[in-house]
């Protein structure tokens, strides 16, 4: 019976859809350990067209309600997602580019 329950939990975990980079918005907590984070993120510094998401840093959590609008919080319990910055693009779940203009923020359709 225990084996069947464990197998069922494993199968449910495989069929649960994982959020795409475009689903990540709202309050974000930055983890130091990449294994504790929901996503590992590589920051593109040169070209915004190479990024999956163009991110605008919001100053109010209420306005971080669309893809690309992130409000960074210091409280892990308030965060919708947690990210960890990585130095290698190959181990990242997705790539972001930070912009100063609200107009450019959003999901980069590639």
C-alpha positions in Angstrom: 0.0 0.0 0.0 2.8 2.4 0.9 4.5 1.7 -2.4 1.4 2.5 -4.4 0.9 5.8 -2.5 4.5 6.8 -3.2 4.2 5.9 -6.8 1.0 7.9 -7.0 2.7 11.0 -5.4 5.5 10.7 -7.9 3.2 10.5 -10.9 1.2 13.5 -9.6 4.4 15.5 -9.3 5.3 14.7 -12.9 2.0 15.9 -14.3 1.8 19.1 -12.3 2.6 21.9 -14.7 5.6 24.0 -13.9 5.2 27.8 -14.4 6.8 29.2 -17.5 9.0 32.3 -17.3 6.1 34.4 -18.5 4.1 33.3 -15.4 6.7 34.7 -13.0 5.6 38.1 -11.7 4.6 39.6 -8.4 6.7 39.5 -5.3 10.1 37.9 -5.8 12.5 36.7 -3.1 16.2 36.3 -4.0 17.7 33.1 -2.6 21.5 32.7 -2.1 21.3 28.9 -2.6 20.1 27.9 -6.1 18.8 24.6 -4.8 16.3 26.4 -2.5 14.9 28.7 -5.3 11.9 28.1 -7.5 13.9 29.2 -10.5 17.6 29.8 -11.4 17.9 33.0 -13.4 20.7 34.3 -15.6 20.9 38.1 -16.0 21.6 39.3 -19.5 23.5 42.5 -19.5 24.0 43.2 -23.1 21.0 42.6 -25.3 17.3 42.4 -24.2 16.4 40.3 -27.2 18.4 37.4 -25.8 16.2 37.3 -22.6 13.0 35.4 -22.0 11.6 38.1 -19.7 12.3 41.8 -19.6 11.9 42.8 -16.0 11.0 46.2 -14.5 11.6 46.5 -10.8 8.4 47.8 -9.2 8.5 49.9 -6.0 5.0 48.9 -5.0 3.9 45.2 -4.7 0.4 46.0 -5.9 1.7 47.1 -9.4 3.7 43.9 -9.9 0.7 42.2 -11.5 1.8 41.4 -15.0 4.6 39.4 -16.6 7.9 41.3 -16.3 6.8 43.4 -13.3 8.7 42.2 -10.2 8.7 43.5 -6.7 11.6 42.3 -4.7 10.8 41.4 -1.1 13.1 40.6 1.9 10.5 38.3 3.4 10.4 34.7 1.9 6.9 34.1 3.2 5.4 37.0 1.2 7.0 36.0 -2.1 5.1 34.4 -4.9 8.4 33.0 -6.4 12.0 32.7 -5.3 14.9 33.0 -7.7 18.6 32.5 -7.5 21.1 34.3 -9.8 23.5 32.0 -11.5 26.7 32.9 -13.4 26.3 30.2 -16.1 23.6 30.6 -18.7 23.4 26.8 -19.3 22.2 26.0 -15.8 19.6 28.8 -15.7 15.9 28.0 -16.0 15.4 31.3 -17.9 17.2 34.5 -18.8 16.1 38.0 -17.7 17.1 41.5 -18.7 16.4 44.4 -16.3 15.0 47.6 -17.8 14.5 51.1 -16.4 11.4 51.7 -18.6 8.0 50.3 -17.6 6.9 50.2 -21.2 9.5 47.6 -22.3 8.7 45.1 -19.5 7.1 41.8 -20.3 7.5 38.4 -21.8 9.8 38.3 -24.8 8.1 36.2 -27.4 10.8 34.2 -29.1 
